[in-house]
Amino acid sequence: MALTKDGQLFVWGDNTHGQLGLEKEQPSSLTAQPVKSLCGIPLAQISAGGDHSFVLSLSGVVFGWGKNSAGQLGLGDTTDRRIPTVVNSLNRKKTVSISCGGEHTATLSKGGTVFTFGSGGFGQLGHNSFKDEHHPRVVAELWGSKVSQVTCGRRNTLVSVESSKLIYSFGCGMQWKLGNGEMIKQSMPFPVDLSNECEHEYTFEKLIAGENHSFSLFFKELESKPESSDQGVLTLNDRMIDRWVSGSDKWPTIKMEINTVFSSAASLNGSFLKTSCDEHYQTSVEHCGLDFDLVKTSFAKLLENKGLISEVVKVVQQKLLPDLNPNPAGVEALRLYLLLPELIRGLQKQRPELTEALASKILQLNLDAHKVLVTYWSKLPNDWLKGLVKLFQKECAELIDQISRGETEHDFTRRLQNFLQVLQMLYKVCCTTHDDITNSDFIIHEINDLLDTLQATMADLCGKIFSFCFTEDFHDVVKLKDYYFGIIDILVKFPFAADTVSKQRMFSCLQAECLGRLPDREMLMLNGNVLRVNRDSLLTDTLKYLKQNTHSFLNLLEVVFIGENGIDWRGLSAEFFSLLSKSLLKWEKKVLEVHENSLVWFNPDRTQCNKDFYYIGVICGMALYNHHCINIDFPLALFKKLLQLSPTLNDLEELSPVEARSLKSLLEEDEDVVDILFLDFTVKGQELIPNGGQIPVTKVNRQKYVDLYVDFVFNKSVKNQFKHFSRGFSEGCPLDIWSMFHPEELQELLHGSPKYEWLELHQSASYERCSASDELIKNFWTVFFEFSEENKKKFLMFLYGTDRAPVGGFSKRPLKIHQSDGPDPDHRLPEAQTCFDRLILPKYSSINTLRKKLVHAIHFCEVFGRE
């Protein structure tokens, strides 16, 4: 075995028991071959015994493989291993040295503790017995001695205690190799007979045990000791970087060190370890062992030197990244996935290519390594994790920006998917562990530019179709349109990347593509589903329509109020859903129940009304699909359930504050108080678990009780009701891309914005045949802002057909005020062209007249006699 400075382990020779650790089975190797499974592990020491091998990493992790007939691998069994395997029982033991014997092994911890395992037939384990040990076991007789070295012969073991200048031996004593003058089997450590000179005039340095002999190396105390050549892998540190930056070494020397360190995953993984308080020895699936502050300051120095960073980037790009192992042997091999982003973030020209290569390697990691990396991310300092998010978010943004400017390389699609997949991993981490990193940190605003480009392309295509212009250019535009839709199809799978407005636009674009039309409301209304209803029997007529309508709801809804002249370009259907909502809440079947806080939930007692819940689901789905609000205030829990997320106690607090507060109090009460509440595992006579009435709620099981209580309210008690509602919702909104919305967004789309920014309505208004400085307009806004909140909402109902604020605010649906110059204005009422968001305002002679007419209009606007 041989260990190079760049951290590669080479092996050769007999491989009968897998002692070479090669992935491919072969009986032997005549030439040196690398142990690929250990690639990336920063090795500090190697050791080979009879037919088994061990390596030790810089963080004290021990790997063993080969023959295991006596348990000499310390894995708890006697099965041979053909590839390096972590000895888990030695994790966090701060192992600093390891030695292999013929069929036994010894390790030394930093505090001087010795562990032995394997064959004990000659007493070579030192446990005062001749039994084999399959797990590492402390040599009790050496406890507290602070052993400084340990070495194994074929059937014997030697240890040294530097402070007392003593050497202890145990095991087979044939050929007097125990150094005590006897040829016996010795199962406990006894001192080796040393000359007085060794004990008083010399300093102990090295101890070696052979098959039939042993020797030790001493130096006179005044002599200088030679530097140890057993240093393991070459690692990067702050002092080395200072040498590079200062130029104290010649460039060929610096270049050679850069190539050694930055071409080797093992070298980087062994760099910048947090050695204070031996924290690097705590490396595990939970702790990476890195000193992040040291990494940041060191890389900052590198990035300031153009010559150095240019060479570093070249080596990383050409050698390091292409050779990364997707199946690392241990968690230490994952450190560079935390190091490299900090280096790449500081680059400019080479950043996109390196980020893409890194993303690709992250996604290629096996499942176990993937889980560990996610855990490491979850424990990163906030600024470090935020920088990681920004790196991949920025690459997504720049790529989408290029696409929106007409660059359509085939490779863009793959690169974008890779960036988004890594960003999705980071998003899940932030959702569970880092509250300071919010949804806004993941939003890619360039998606709006892409949607602008898509809509312009579709308009161009539509123009060519209407003008029968089917040239070669036409086919190019079709290809471009398809390419853009391919990008949109990718983006909808990553909901965190777009804000609500962008998602709405994507929804409309995909809806238009499905219908083969432009994403404008006027075009989408063509050939819609026509629903004819009477205002007096609106619910009955709607249910009749739903029962008879067996085809898909893919075409948009067109509402006709029987006996009225209104044409539905948006306003009639908006009013239809508002009025239908009121009818559903007053429905004599009482399938919905309204709580004290006006929130609505399924009636758990209506278990036989399957069709009714299905129809309510269809109506809600149709409202979403047709871009309308519905005046039924469902809690957030419903939208979580639609998106297959679990409601929590906080959701119960929204629906039923009193119940939730009682449950929260239960979780906080002392044990004595919990006992006297006399609660059991039932809710409203229903058992939460089998025999729940016989199981009291205690301090031990109260969290389980609360979780089951919440589950009962939102799931168990309304399981059948929600099942049919959900099926109806999916049919009413036949494009399943609605699942790209977050629960809060889906709730807002169906309910409207919860914020009524009246000043925004004023500021975003536009004027036709008048201006903001006209007295009529000033009087209108004076009257409007005098209105109560209720009357302001009635004005919205009059103007838009719904009293709900539009998603994204009033600026997304601005009011248009048109001054009417007809005769006798003081005798006319204001009119609303609801489908066009236009208020027609006669030129009233006074503010009092305007106030009187406007109040009358908003209170008596039930009948649509408008355009």
C-alpha positions in Angstrom: 0.0 0.0 0.0 1.1 3.5 -0.7 -0.4 6.9 0.0 0.4 9.9 -2.3 0.4 13.5 -1.3 -2.8 14.2 -3.2 -4.6 11.6 -1.1 -4.7 8.6 -3.4 -4.2 5.2 -2.0 -2.5 2.6 -4.2 -2.5 -1.1 -3.6 -1.0 -4.2 -5.2 -0.3 -7.9 -4.5 -2.6 -10.7 -3.3 -6.3 -10.1 -3.1 -7.6 -13.5 -2.0 -9.7 -12.0 0.9 -10.3 -8.6 -0.8 -7.5 -7.0 1.2 -6.7 -4.6 -1.8 -10.1 -3.0 -1.5 -10.7 -2.9 -5.2 -14.3 -2.5 -6.5 -13.7 -5.1 -9.3 -13.1 -8.6 -7.9 -9.7 -10.0 -9.0 -7.4 -12.6 -7.2 -4.3 -10.2 -7.3 -2.8 -7.2 -8.8 0.7 -7.1 -10.3 0.7 -3.3 -10.6 -0.3 -0.5 -8.3 -4.0 0.4 -8.6 -6.0 3.2 -6.9 -8.6 2.4 -4.3 -11.4 4.4 -6.0 -13.9 4.0 -3.3 -11.7 6.0 -0.9 -11.3 8.8 -3.4 -12.1 12.1 -1.7 -11.4 10.9 1.8 -8.5 12.9 3.4 -6.3 10.0 4.7 -3.8 10.5 7.5 -2.4 6.9 7.9 -2.5 3.5 6.3 -1.7 0.1 7.7 -1.8 -3.5 6.3 -1.8 -6.7 8.3 -1.7 -10.4 7.3 -4.7 -10.2 5.0 -6.5 -7.2 6.1 -6.1 -3.4 5.7 -6.9 -0.2 7.4 -6.8 3.5 6.7 -7.4 6.4 9.1 -8.7 9.8 8.0 -7.7 13.3 9.3 -11.0 13.4 11.3 -10.3 10.1 13.0 -12.6 7.9 10.9 -11.4 4.3 10.5 -12.0 2.2 7.4 -11.2 -1.5 7.3 -11.4 -4.3 4.7 -10.1 -7.7 3.8 -10.0 -10.9 5.9 -12.2 -10.9 9.0 -12.1 -14.5 10.2 -11.4 -13.4 13.8 -13.2 -10.1 13.8 -10.0 -8.1 13.0 -12.0 -5.5 11.1 -13.9 -4.6 14.3 -17.3 -4.7 12.5 -19.0 -7.1 15.0 -18.9 -10.2 12.7 -16.5 -12.5 10.9 -17.5 -11.8 7.3 -14.7 -10.6 4.9 -15.1 -7.2 3.3 -13.9 -6.5 -0.2 -14.3 -2.7 -0.1 -13.4 -0.2 2.6 -16.0 -0.1 5.4 -16.3 2.4 8.2 -15.7 1.0 11.7 -18.7 2.8 13.2 -17.8 1.8 16.8 -14.6 3.9 16.6 -16.4 7.0 15.4 -15.8 10.1 17.5 -13.1 8.2 19.5 -10.5 10.7 18.2 -8.4 7.9 16.7 -4.9 9.2 15.8 -3.1 5.9 15.0 -3.9 2.4 13.8 -1.8 -0.8 13.4 -2.6 -4.2 11.9 -1.2 -7.5 13.1 -1.5 -10.9 11.5 -5.2 -11.3 12.6 -5.7 -8.5 15.1 -5.8 -4.7 15.1 -5.0 -1.9 17.6 -6.0 1.7 17.5 -4.8 4.7 19.6 -7.0 7.7 20.6 -5.8 11.2 21.1 -6.1 10.9 24.9 -3.9 7.8 24.9 -6.6 5.2 25.0 -5.8 1.9 23.3 -8.5 -0.3 21.6 -7.8 -3.8 20.3 -9.9 -6.3 18.4 -9.6 -9.5 16.3 -7.7 -12.7 17.2 -6.8 -13.1 20.9 -5.5 -16.6 20.9 -2.0 -15.5 22.0 -3.1 -12.8 24.3 -2.2 -10.1 21.7 -5.4 -8.1 22.6 -4.2 -7.5 26.2 -7.6 -8.1 27.8 -6.3 -10.7 30.3 -7.9 -13.4 28.1 -7.2 -15.4 25.0 -10.6 -14.8 23.4 -11.3 -13.1 20.1 -13.0 -9.7 20.1 -15.2 -8.7 17.1 -15.7 -5.1 18.4 -13.0 -2.6 19.4 -12.4 -3.0 23.2 -10.4 -0.8 25.5 -7.2 -2.3 27.0 -8.2 -1.7 30.6 -4.8 -2.3 32.0 -3.5 0.7 30.1 -6.3 3.0 31.1 -4.9 6.4 32.2 -1.4 5.7 31.0 -1.7 8.1 28.0 -0.1 5.8 25.5 1.8 7.7 22.7 2.3 4.9 20.2 0.9 1.5 19.4 2.2 -1.1 16.9 1.2 -4.7 16.1 3.4 -7.6 15.2 2.0 -10.8 13.7 0.8 -12.1 17.1 2.0 -9.5 19.6 1.4 -5.9 20.4 3.7 -3.1 21.7 2.7 0.3 23.1 4.8 3.1 24.4 4.1 5.7 27.1 6.3 8.7 26.3 5.8 10.5 29.6 7.3 7.5 31.6 9.6 6.3 28.8 8.1 2.8 29.2 7.2 0.3 26.5 4.6 -2.4 27.2 4.2 -5.7 25.4 1.7 -8.5 25.2 0.9 -11.5 23.0 3.1 -14.2 21.7 6.5 -14.3 23.3 8.3 -16.7 20.9 11.8 -15.7 19.9 11.7 -13.3 22.9 10.0 -10.7 20.9 8.1 -9.3 24.0 11.4 -8.0 25.3 10.9 -9.4 28.8 13.3 -12.4 28.7 10.6 -15.0 28.4 9.0 -17.0 25.6 5.4 -17.2 26.9 1.9 -16.1 25.8 1.2 -12.9 27.7 -2.4 -11.6 27.8 -1.8 -8.4 29.8 0.6 -5.5 29.2 3.9 -5.8 31.0 6.9 -3.4 30.7 9.7 -4.2 28.3 13.2 -4.4 29.9 15.1 -1.3 28.7 18.6 -0.3 29.5 19.2 2.5 32.0 20.5 4.7 29.1 17.2 4.5 27.3 15.3 5.4 30.4 17.4 8.4 31.5 19.5 9.8 28.6 17.3 9.3 25.5 13.9 10.4 24.3 11.6 7.8 22.7 10.7 8.4 19.1 9.5 5.3 17.2 8.3 1.8 17.9 8.1 -1.1 15.4 6.9 -4.7 15.8 7.9 -7.3 13.2 6.8 -10.9 12.8 9.5 -12.3 15.1 11.4 -9.2 16.3 10.8 -5.7 17.5 12.8 -2.5 17.7 12.5 1.1 19.1 14.1 4.3 18.1 15.5 6.7 20.7 17.3 10.0 20.4 19.5 11.8 22.9 17.6 14.6 24.5 20.0 17.3 23.1 19.8 15.9 19.6 17.3 17.3 17.0 14.8 14.8 15.7 14.3 14.3 12.0 11.0 15.6 10.6 8.4 12.9 10.3 7.6 11.9 6.7 4.3 10.3 7.7 2.1 13.3 7.2 -0.7 11.9 5.1 -2.4 13.9 2.4 -1.3 17.4 1.6 -3.9 19.9 2.7 -4.7 23.6 2.0 -4.3 26.0 4.9 -4.0 29.7 5.6 -0.2 29.7 5.8 0.1 28.0 2.5 -2.1 30.6 0.8 -0.1 33.4 2.5 3.1 31.9 0.9 1.4 31.9 -2.5 0.1 35.4 -2.2 3.4 36.8 -0.9 5.4 35.2 -3.7 8.0 33.9 -1.3 8.1 30.7 -3.3 8.9 30.4 -7.0 5.9 30.1 -9.4 6.7 26.5 -10.5 6.6 25.5 -6.8 3.3 27.3 -6.2 1.8 25.9 -9.4 2.8 22.4 -8.3 1.1 22.8 -4.9 -2.0 24.3 -6.5 -2.3 21.3 -8.8 -1.7 18.9 -6.0 -4.3 20.4 -3.6 -7.0 21.5 -6.1 -7.0 18.4 -8.2 -7.5 16.2 -5.2 -10.9 15.8 -3.5 -9.0 14.3 -0.6 -6.8 17.3 -0.1 -9.7 19.7 -0.1 -11.8 17.5 2.2 -8.9 17.5 4.7 -8.5 21.3 4.6 -9.8 24.0 6.9 -10.8 21.5 9.6 -12.1 23.0 12.9 -9.3 21.7 15.1 -10.1 23.9 18.1 -11.4 21.7 20.9 -10.9 18.7 18.6 -14.2 19.5 16.8 -13.0 17.8 13.6 -13.0 14.5 15.4 -16.8 14.9 15.8 -17.3 14.6 12.1 -20.4 12.5 11.4 -23.6 12.6 9.4 -24.6 15.6 11.6 -21.3 17.6 11.7 -19.0 18.4 8.8 -16.0 19.5 10.9 -15.2 22.6 8.8 -14.0 26.0 10.1 -16.2 28.2 8.0 -14.6 31.5 9.0 -11.2 30.2 8.1 -12.5 29.0 4.7 -14.1 32.5 4.0 -10.9 34.5 4.9 -8.6 32.1 3.0 -10.6 32.0 -0.2 -11.0 35.8 -0.1 -7.2 36.1 -0.3 -7.1 33.7 -3.2 -9.8 35.6 -5.1 -7.9 38.9 -4.8 -4.9 37.4 -6.7 -5.8 37.0 -10.4 -2.8 34.8 -11.2 -3.5 32.4 -8.4 -7.3 32.2 -8.9 -6.8 31.6 -12.6 -4.6 28.6 -12.0 -7.0 27.3 -9.2 -10.0 27.6 -11.5 -8.3 25.7 -14.3 -7.3 22.8 -12.1 -10.8 22.6 -10.4 -12.5 22.7 -13.8 -10.3 20.3 -15.7 -9.2 17.8 -13.0 -11.2 18.0 -9.7 -14.9 18.3 -10.8 -14.7 15.7 -13.6 -13.3 13.0 -11.2 -15.6 13.5 -8.2 -16.9 10.1 -6.9 -20.8 9.9 -6.8 -20.5 7.1 -4.3 -18.2 8.5 -1.5 -17.0 6.0 1.1 -17.5 8.4 4.0 -19.1 11.7 5.0 -15.7 13.4 4.9 -15.8 13.2 1.1 -18.7 15.7 1.1 -16.9 18.6 2.6 -15.8 20.0 -0.8 -19.5 20.4 -1.7 -19.6 23.0 1.0 -16.1 24.5 0.2 -16.4 24.9 -3.6 -19.5 27.2 -3.6 -17.7 29.7 -1.5 -14.9 29.7 -4.0 -17.2 29.8 -7.1 -19.3 32.6 -5.7 -16.4 35.0 -5.9 -15.8 34.4 -9.6 -17.2 36.2 -12.6 -16.4 34.8 -16.0 -16.0 31.1 -15.0 -18.8 31.1 -12.4 -21.7 29.7 -14.6 -19.7 26.8 -16.0 -18.3 25.8 -12.6 -21.7 26.1 -10.9 -23.3 23.9 -13.6 -20.6 21.3 -13.2 -21.0 21.4 -9.4 -24.8 21.1 -9.7 -24.4 18.1 -11.9 -22.1 16.4 -9.4 -24.5 17.1 -6.5 -27.3 15.5 -8.4 -25.2 12.5 -9.2 -24.6 11.7 -5.5 -26.1 8.5 -4.3 -29.0 8.6 -1.9 -27.1 8.2 1.3 -24.6 11.0 0.4 -27.5 13.1 -0.8 -29.1 12.9 2.6 -25.9 13.7 4.5 -25.3 16.8 2.2 -28.8 18.0 2.9 -28.2 17.6 6.6 -24.9 19.6 6.3 -26.8 22.3 4.5 -29.4 22.5 7.3 -26.7 23.2 9.8 -24.8 25.8 7.8 -24.5 29.4 9.2 -27.3 31.6 7.9 -25.0 33.8 5.7 -23.3 30.7 4.3 -26.5 29.0 3.3 -27.9 32.3 1.9 -24.8 32.6 -0.2 -25.4 29.0 -1.5 -29.0 29.9 -2.4 -27.9 33.1 -4.1 -25.4 31.2 -6.2 -27.9 28.8 -7.8 -30.7 31.4 -7.9 -28.5 33.8 -9.8 -27.5 31.1 -12.3 -31.2 30.3 -12.9 -32.0 34.0 -13.3 -29.2 34.6 -15.8 -30.1 31.6 -17.8 -33.8 32.5 -18.0 -32.7 36.1 -19.0 -30.7 34.7 -21.9 -33.6 32.6 -23.0 -36.0 35.5 -22.8 -33.6 37.5 -25.1 -33.9 34.8 -27.8 -31.0 32.6 -27.0 -32.2 29.0 -27.4 -29.3 26.6 -27.1 -30.4 23.0 -26.5 -28.1 22.8 -23.5 -29.9 25.6 -21.7 -32.8 23.2 -20.8 -30.6 20.7 -19.1 -28.6 23.3 -17.2 -31.8 25.1 -16.0 -33.2 21.8 -14.7 -30.0 21.0 -12.8 -29.9 24.5 -11.2 -33.5 24.3 -10.3 -33.2 20.8 -8.8 -30.4 21.9 -6.5 -32.3 25.0 -5.6 -35.3 22.9 -4.8 -33.1 20.9 -2.4 -32.0 24.1 -0.7 -35.6 25.4 -0.6 -36.7 22.3 1.4 -33.8 22.8 3.8 -34.7 26.5 4.4 -38.4 25.7 4.9 -37.6 23.4 7.8 -34.5 24.9 9.4 -33.7 28.5 8.4 -36.6 30.9 8.9 -34.4 33.9 8.0 -34.2 32.7 4.4 -37.6 33.3 3.0 -39.5 32.4 -0.2 -38.5 35.8 -1.6 -34.8 34.7 -1.7 -35.8 32.0 -4.2 -38.0 34.1 -6.5 -36.6 34.4 -10.1 -38.0 37.7 -11.3 -36.7 37.1 -14.9 -39.6 34.6 -15.3 -41.8 37.6 -16.0 -39.5 38.7 -18.9 -39.7 35.1 -20.3 -43.5 35.3 -20.2 -43.5 38.7 -21.9 -41.3 37.1 -24.7 -43.7 34.1 -24.9 -46.8 36.3 -25.2 -45.1 38.4 -27.9 -44.2 35.3 -29.8 -47.7 33.9 -29.5 -49.1 37.3 -30.7 -46.7 37.2 -33.7 -47.8 33.6 -34.5 -51.4 34.5 -34.2 -50.9 37.5 -36.6 -49.2 35.2 -39.1 -52.1 32.7 -38.9 -54.8 35.4 -39.4 -52.9 36.8 -42.4 -52.2 33.3 -43.8 -48.5 34.0 -43.8 -47.1 30.4 -43.7 -43.5 31.1 -44.8 -40.3 29.5 -43.4 -40.4 32.3 -40.8 -43.7 30.9 -39.6 -42.2 27.5 -38.8 -39.3 29.2 -36.9 -41.8 31.1 -34.8 -43.7 27.9 -34.1 -40.5 26.2 -32.9 -39.6 29.2 -30.8 -43.0 29.1 -29.2 -42.7 25.4 -28.4 -39.3 26.0 -27.0 -40.6 28.7 -24.6 -43.5 26.5 -23.5 -40.9 23.7 -22.8 -39.2 26.1 -20.4 -42.5 27.0 -18.8 -43.3 23.3 -18.4 -40.0 23.0 -16.5 -40.7 26.0 -14.3 -44.1 24.9 -13.1 -42.5 21.9 -11.5 -40.5 24.2 -9.2 -43.2 26.4 -7.5 -40.7 28.2 -5.3 -39.1 29.9 -8.3 -42.0 32.2 -9.3 -44.1 34.7 -7.5 -47.9 34.5 -7.5 -48.4 36.9 -10.4 -45.9 34.9 -12.5 -47.6 31.7 -11.7 -50.9 33.2 -12.7 -49.4 34.2 -16.0 -47.9 30.8 -16.5 -51.3 29.2 -15.7 -53.0 31.5 -18.3 -50.3 30.7 -20.9 -50.5 27.0 -20.5 -54.3 27.2 -20.4 -54.2 29.2 -23.7 -51.8 26.6 -25.2 -54.2 23.8 -24.2 -57.1 25.7 -25.9 -54.9 26.7 -28.9 -55.6 30.4 -28.3 -53.9 33.6 -27.2 -53.7 34.1 -23.4 -56.2 37.0 -23.5 -59.5 36.8 -21.8 -61.4 37.8 -24.9 -59.8 35.0 -27.0 -60.2 32.5 -24.2 -64.0 33.2 -24.0 -64.5 31.9 -27.5 -66.5 28.6 -27.6 -66.8 28.5 -23.8 -69.2 26.4 -21.7 -72.5 28.4 -21.7 -74.4 28.3 -18.4 -77.9 29.9 -18.4 -79.3 30.7 -14.9 -82.1 32.7 -13.3 -81.1 34.9 -10.4 -84.0 33.5 -8.4 -83.0 29.9 -8.8 -79.3 30.3 -9.3 -78.1 27.3 -7.2 -80.8 25.0 -8.6 -80.0 25.9 -12.2 -76.2 25.5 -11.6 -76.6 22.0 -10.1 -78.8 21.0 -13.0 -76.1 22.2 -15.4 -73.4 20.3 -13.5 -75.5 17.1 -13.5 -76.2 17.3 -17.3 -72.7 18.5 -18.2 -70.8 15.3 -18.7 -67.9 16.7 -20.8 -64.8 18.4 -19.6 -64.7 21.9 -18.2 -61.7 22.7 -20.4 -63.4 25.5 -22.2 -64.0 28.6 -20.2 -67.4 29.4 -18.6 -69.8 31.9 -20.2 -72.7 32.9 -17.9 -76.0 34.2 -19.2 -78.5 35.6 -16.8 -81.9 34.7 -18.3 -84.0 37.8 -19.1 -81.0 40.1 -19.1 -78.9 41.6 -22.0 -75.5 41.4 -20.4 -72.7 39.7 -22.3 -70.2 37.9 -20.3 -66.7 39.1 -21.0 -65.7 38.6 -17.4 -68.1 40.6 -15.3 -71.2 38.3 -15.4 -69.3 35.2 -14.5 -67.5 37.1 -11.6 -70.9 38.1 -10.2 -72.2 34.6 -10.8 -69.6 33.1 -8.5 -70.2 35.7 -5.9 -73.9 35.1 -5.8 -73.5 31.3 -6.0 -71.2 31.4 -3.0 -74.0 33.1 -0.9 -76.5 30.5 -2.1 -74.2 27.6 -1.1 -73.7 29.0 2.4 -77.5 29.3 2.8 -78.2 25.9 1.2 -80.8 24.0 3.3 -78.7 20.8 3.0 -76.1 22.5 5.3 -73.2 20.6 3.8 -71.0 23.5 4.9 -70.8 25.0 8.3 -69.7 28.5 9.1 -67.6 29.0 12.2 -67.7 32.0 14.5 -64.8 33.6 12.7 -66.7 33.3 9.4 -64.4 30.5 8.2 -66.2 27.7 6.4 -65.5 23.9 6.8 -67.2 20.7 5.8 -70.0 19.5 8.0 -68.7 16.3 9.5 -72.3 15.1 10.1 -73.2 15.1 6.4 -71.6 11.8 5.5 -74.2 10.7 2.8 -74.0 13.9 0.7 -71.2 12.7 -1.6 -72.5 14.3 -4.8 -73.1 17.6 -3.0 -69.5 17.8 -1.9 -68.4 16.8 -5.4 -70.4 19.7 -6.9 -69.0 22.2 -4.4 -65.5 21.0 -5.4 -66.4 21.4 -9.1 -67.7 25.0 -8.5 -64.5 25.9 -6.6 -62.3 24.4 -9.3 -64.3 26.2 -12.1 -63.8 29.5 -10.2 -60.0 29.0 -10.1 -59.9 27.8 -13.8 -61.9 30.8 -14.9 -59.8 33.3 -12.9 -62.6 34.2 -10.5 -62.9 34.5 -6.7 -65.5 32.6 -4.6 -66.9 34.1 -1.5 -66.5 31.0 0.7 -63.8 31.5 3.2 -62.2 28.1 3.6 -59.2 28.0 6.0 -55.6 27.5 4.8 -55.9 23.8 5.9 -58.1 23.0 2.9 -55.5 24.2 0.4 -52.8 22.3 2.3 -54.9 19.2 1.9 -55.5 19.8 -1.8 -51.7 20.1 -2.2 -51.2 16.9 -0.1 -49.6 18.8 2.9 -50.6 18.1 6.5 -52.5 20.7 8.5 -51.1 21.6 11.9 -52.2 22.9 15.2 -51.7 26.4 13.9 -54.3 25.7 11.2 -56.7 24.6 13.8 -56.1 27.9 15.6 -57.3 29.7 12.4 -60.4 27.6 12.1 -61.3 27.2 15.8 -59.2 29.5 18.0 -60.8 28.3 21.3 -60.1 24.6 20.6 -56.6 25.3 19.5 -55.8 27.5 22.6 -57.1 24.7 24.8 -54.8 22.2 23.1 -51.8 24.5 23.4 -52.5 25.0 27.0 -52.6 21.3 27.5 -49.1 21.0 26.0 -47.8 23.6 28.5 -49.5 22.5 31.7 -47.7 20.8 34.6 -48.1 17.1 35.0 -50.5 17.4 37.9 -52.8 19.7 36.0 -52.9 17.3 33.0 -53.9 14.5 35.3 -56.9 16.3 36.8 -58.3 17.3 33.3 -59.5 13.6 33.0 -59.1 13.6 29.2 -58.9 10.4 27.2 -58.2 9.6 23.5 -61.7 10.5 22.3 -63.1 13.6 20.5 -66.9 14.2 20.4 -67.5 10.6 21.2 -65.2 9.3 18.5 -62.1 7.3 19.5 -58.8 8.6 18.2 -57.2 5.2 18.6 -58.5 1.8 19.4 -59.9 1.7 23.0 -59.2 5.5 23.2 -61.9 5.9 25.8 -59.8 3.7 28.2 -56.5 5.5 27.6 -56.0 8.7 29.8 -54.1 11.7 28.4 -50.9 12.2 30.4 -47.8 14.4 30.2 -46.1 11.6 28.3 -48.7 11.1 25.6 -50.3 14.5 25.4 -48.4 15.5 22.2 -49.7 12.4 20.5 -53.2 13.3 21.7 -52.9 16.8 20.2 -51.6 15.5 16.9 -54.5 13.0 16.7 -57.0 15.7 17.6 -55.8 17.9 14.8 -55.8 14.9 12.4 -59.4 14.1 13.5 -60.7 17.6 12.8 -59.0 18.0 9.4 -58.8 14.5 8.1 -60.6 11.6 9.9 -63.9 13.4 10.6 -64.3 14.7 7.0 -62.4 12.0 5.1 -65.4 11.2 2.8 -66.4 14.8 2.3 -63.0 15.9 1.3 -62.4 12.9 -1.0 -65.4 13.9 -3.1 -64.7 17.7 -2.9 -61.1 17.1 -4.1 -62.3 14.9 -7.0 -64.7 17.7 -8.0 -62.1 20.4 -7.7 -59.7 18.5 -10.0 -62.4 18.1 -12.6 -63.6 21.8 -12.3 -60.0 22.9 -12.9 -58.9 20.3 -15.5 -55.3 21.6 -15.7 -53.4 20.1 -12.8 -50.8 22.8 -13.0 -52.7 24.5 -10.2 -50.6 22.4 -7.9 -47.6 24.7 -8.6 -49.2 27.2 -6.2 -48.3 27.3 -2.5 -51.3 26.8 -0.2 -51.3 30.5 0.7 -51.3 31.4 -3.0 -54.1 29.0 -3.9 -56.1 30.4 -1.0 -55.6 34.0 -2.3 -56.5 33.0 -5.9 -59.8 31.6 -4.8 -60.6 34.1 -2.1 -59.0 37.2 -3.5 -56.3 39.3 -1.8 -56.8 39.7 2.0 -55.4 43.2 1.8 -57.6 46.1 0.5 -55.1 48.8 -0.4 -57.6 51.5 -1.2 -54.9 54.1 -1.9 -53.5 51.8 -4.6 -56.9 51.7 -6.2 -56.7 55.5 -6.4 -53.1 55.7 -7.6 -53.5 53.1 -10.3 -56.7 54.5 -11.8 -56.8 55.9 -15.3 -59.1 58.5 -16.8 -61.0 58.8 -20.1 -62.4 62.1 -21.4 -61.3 63.6 -18.0 -58.2 64.0 -15.8 -57.2 63.5 -12.2 -57.3 67.3 -11.7 -61.0 67.7 -12.8 -63.4 68.7 -10.1 -65.6 65.7 -10.9 -62.8 63.2 -10.3 -61.7 65.0 -7.1 -65.3 64.8 -5.8 -65.5 61.1 -6.7 -62.4 60.2 -4.6 -63.5 62.4 -1.7 -66.8 60.6 -1.6 -65.1 57.2 -2.0 -62.7 57.7 0.9 -65.7 58.8 3.0 -67.3 55.4 2.5 -67.2 52.8 5.3 -65.2 49.6 4.6 -68.5 47.8 3.8 -69.5 50.4 1.2 -66.1 50.4 -0.4 -66.5 46.6 -0.9 -70.0 47.2 -2.3 -68.4 49.6 -4.8 -66.1 46.8 -5.8 -69.1 44.5 -6.3 -70.7 47.2 -8.4 -67.6 47.7 -10.5 -66.0 44.2 -10.8 -68.9 41.9 -10.0 -67.0 40.7 -6.9 -66.1 42.4 -3.6 -62.8 40.6 -3.4 -59.5 42.5 -4.1 -57.6 41.1 -7.0 -54.5 39.0 -6.4 -51.4 41.2 -6.5 -53.4 44.3 -5.6 -55.6 46.8 -7.5 -52.7 47.8 -9.8 -53.2 44.4 -11.5 -56.8 45.4 -12.3 -56.8 49.2 -12.5 -60.0 51.2 -12.4 -60.9 53.2 -15.5 -63.1 56.3 -15.0 -64.9 57.5 -18.1 -66.8 60.9 -17.9 -70.2 60.8 -19.6 -71.3 64.0 -21.3 -74.9 63.0 -21.9 -77.8 65.4 -21.2 -79.3 66.0 -17.8 -76.4 64.3 -15.8 -77.9 65.0 -12.4 -80.8 62.6 -13.2 -78.6 59.7 -14.2 -76.9 57.0 -12.2 -73.3 55.9 -12.5 -72.8 52.8 -14.6 -70.2 50.0 -14.5 -68.9 48.2 -17.6 -67.9 45.3 -15.4 -66.2 43.3 -18.1 -63.8 46.2 -18.8 -63.3 47.5 -15.2 -64.8 50.9 -16.3 -66.9 53.3 -14.3 -69.1 55.6 -16.4 -69.5 58.8 -14.3 -72.0 61.6 -15.4 -70.7 65.1 -14.9 -72.6 65.9 -11.7 -73.1 69.5 -10.7 -72.1 69.0 -7.1 -70.4 66.6 -4.7 -73.7 66.0 -2.9 -75.4 64.8 -6.1 -72.4 62.5 -6.9 -72.5 61.1 -3.3 -76.3 60.4 -3.5 -76.2 58.8 -6.9 -73.1 56.6 -6.2 -74.5 55.3 -2.9 -77.8 54.4 -4.7 -75.9 52.6 -7.4 -73.7 50.4 -5.2 -76.7 49.4 -3.1 -79.0 48.5 -6.0 -76.7 46.8 -8.5 -78.1 43.3 -8.4 -79.3 43.4 -12.1 -76.8 43.6 -14.9 -78.1 45.9 -17.6 -74.6 46.7 -18.7 -72.3 45.9 -21.5 
